[in-house]
Amino acid sequence: MIEIAKEAVLSKGTIYNYFNSKEELYLVIGTESNKILNDMFEKALLKPKTDIEKIKSLGYAYYQFSQEYPEYSEIMHDMGSRFSSNFAPTQDQADLILNRSEIEYYKEINRTGRIFNGVINKAISNDSIRSDLSPPLIAIALSSLTSGLISELSHRETILKMLGINSKDIIELVFKWIAEGLKPKVN
């Protein structure tokens, strides 16, 4: 909190006027991270025409977010382990059991779910992707694959440069494989 106060040119006491704890401040930063990413998702969905292109555009937006906001990206991933994504309360539940900062955080988590599930449900209903898998399963698998891929690419940046491999080429290759795996099964 002392470092934050110095950076914000405020006293530590002033910061505590706005936040009850450093955990609450961290949660607010994590919420802002999710808001930025969700805005990028929504903007990315304006361009593509096909359902598969829309799914890929979410992955590219996620990659772009990790490149433009690496600190926010790290915080957002850490928040996912601190606040179980298995519990994203409804608005009625949130109002009863959570504080204001937690409510805002879960609003953004639920927004992410609506974005992903909306795209996936539409793709399934259009027979653009497999219908034998549940939308939440697909959403979690895509998010996990993309998150892991981005993390690995950032850890291997030096090796990739030495080999003359561009991260974007790897992203494109993996997204092609994902698109192939999502194609409807032929009977």
C-alpha positions in Angstrom: 0.0 0.0 0.0 2.9 2.3 0.7 4.3 1.8 -2.9 0.8 2.4 -4.3 0.4 5.5 -2.3 3.8 6.8 -3.5 2.9 6.1 -7.1 -0.5 7.8 -6.8 1.0 10.7 -4.9 -1.3 10.1 -2.0 -0.9 9.1 1.6 -1.5 5.5 2.6 -4.4 6.7 4.8 -6.0 8.4 1.9 -6.0 5.1 -0.1 -7.7 3.4 2.8 -10.4 6.0 2.6 -11.3 4.4 -0.8 -10.3 0.7 -0.1 -10.7 -1.3 3.1 -7.7 -3.5 2.3 -5.0 -4.2 -0.2 -7.1 -7.3 -1.2 -10.0 -5.0 -2.1 -7.7 -2.7 -4.1 -6.4 -5.8 -5.9 -9.9 -6.9 -6.6 -10.8 -3.5 -8.1 -7.7 -3.7 -10.4 -8.7 -7.2 -11.4 -12.2 -6.0 -12.2 -10.8 -3.2 -14.3 -8.6 -5.8 -16.1 -11.7 -7.9 -16.9 -13.6 -4.8 -18.1 -10.9 -3.9 -20.6 -10.8 -7.5 -21.9 -14.5 -7.7 -22.2 -14.6 -4.4 -24.1 -11.9 -5.8 -26.4 -14.0 -9.0 -26.9 -17.1 -7.0 -27.8 -15.1 -4.8 -30.2 -13.5 -7.9 -31.8 -16.9 -9.4 -32.5 -18.0 -6.5 -34.7 -15.7 -7.4 -37.5 -15.9 -11.2 -38.3 -18.7 -12.6 -40.5 -18.7 -16.3 -39.8 -19.2 -18.0 -36.4 -15.8 -19.6 -36.5 -14.2 -16.2 -37.3 -16.0 -14.8 -34.3 -14.7 -17.5 -32.0 -11.1 -16.9 -33.4 -11.6 -13.2 -32.9 -12.2 -13.8 -29.2 -8.9 -15.6 -29.0 -7.0 -12.9 -30.9 -8.6 -10.2 -28.6 -7.3 -12.2 -25.6 -3.8 -12.4 -27.1 -3.9 -8.7 -27.9 -5.0 -7.9 -24.4 -2.1 -9.9 -23.0 0.4 -8.0 -25.2 -1.0 -4.5 -24.6 -1.8 -5.0 -20.9 0.7 -7.6 -19.5 0.3 -6.5 -15.9 -3.5 -6.5 -16.1 -3.3 -9.9 -17.8 -1.2 -11.4 -14.9 -3.6 -9.9 -12.3 -6.6 -11.2 -14.1 -5.2 -14.7 -14.2 -4.3 -14.5 -10.5 -7.8 -13.3 -9.7 -9.2 -16.4 -11.5 -7.4 -18.6 -9.0 -8.3 -16.5 -6.0 -12.0 -16.2 -6.9 -13.3 -19.5 -8.1 -14.9 -19.1 -11.6 -17.1 -22.0 -10.5 -19.0 -19.5 -8.4 -20.3 -16.6 -10.4 -23.3 -15.6 -8.4 -26.5 -14.3 -9.9 -27.3 -10.6 -9.3 -29.8 -11.6 -6.5 -27.2 -13.8 -4.8 -24.5 -11.2 -5.2 -26.5 -8.5 -3.6 -27.0 -10.6 -0.5 -23.5 -12.0 0.2 -20.9 -9.9 -1.5 -19.4 -6.4 -1.0 -19.5 -3.7 -3.7 -16.1 -4.6 -5.1 -16.9 -8.3 -5.3 -20.3 -7.5 -7.0 -18.5 -5.5 -9.7 -15.9 -8.2 -10.2 -18.6 -10.9 -10.7 -20.5 -8.6 -13.0 -17.5 -8.6 -15.3 -17.0 -12.4 -14.9 -20.6 -12.9 -15.8 -20.2 -10.6 -18.8 -17.4 -12.7 -20.1 -19.6 -15.8 -19.8 -22.4 -14.1 -21.7 -20.0 -13.0 -24.5 -18.4 -16.5 -24.9 -21.6 -18.5 -24.4 -23.5 -16.1 -26.8 -21.0 -16.7 -29.6 -20.8 -20.4 -28.9 -24.6 -20.9 -28.7 -25.1 -19.1 -31.9 -22.4 -21.1 -33.7 -24.0 -24.4 -32.4 -27.5 -23.3 -33.5 -26.2 -22.4 -36.9 -24.5 -25.8 -37.2 -21.1 -24.0 -37.5 -19.5 -26.0 -34.7 -20.1 -29.3 -32.9 -23.4 -29.6 -31.1 -22.3 -32.7 -29.1 -20.3 -30.5 -26.6 -21.9 -28.2 -24.1 -21.2 -24.4 -24.6 -19.6 -24.0 -21.1 -17.3 -26.9 -21.9 -16.3 -25.3 -25.2 -15.9 -21.9 -23.5 -13.7 -23.2 -20.7 -11.6 -25.3 -23.1 -11.0 -22.4 -25.5 -10.2 -20.0 -22.6 -7.8 -22.5 -21.0 -6.1 -23.4 -24.3 -5.6 -19.7 -25.2 -4.5 -18.7 -21.7 -2.0 -21.6 -21.6 -0.7 -20.8 -25.1 -0.2 -17.2 -24.3 1.6 -18.0 -21.1 3.9 -20.5 -22.8 4.7 -18.1 -25.6 5.7 -15.3 -23.2 7.9 -17.8 -21.3 9.6 -18.9 -24.5 10.0 -15.5 -26.1 13.8 -15.7 -26.2 13.9 -19.2 -27.8 11.3 -18.2 -30.3 13.4 -15.2 -31.4 16.5 -17.4 -31.7 14.6 -19.8 -33.9 13.1 -17.0 -36.0 9.5 -18.0 -35.0 6.8 -15.4 -34.7 4.4 -15.8 -31.8 1.5 -14.8 -34.1 2.3 -17.7 -36.4 2.0 -20.1 -33.6 -1.3 -18.5 -32.4 -2.6 -18.8 -36.0 -1.6 -22.4 -36.3 -3.2 -23.4 -32.9 -6.4 -21.4 -33.7 -6.6 -23.3 -37.1 -6.4 -26.6 -35.2 -9.0 -25.4 -32.7 -11.3 -24.5 -35.6 -10.8 -27.9 -37.1 -11.7 -29.6 -33.8 -14.8 -27.5 -33.5 -16.2 -28.4 -36.9 -19.4 -30.4 -36.8 -19.0 -34.2 -36.9 -20.0 -35.7 -40.3 -22.4 -38.6 -39.9 
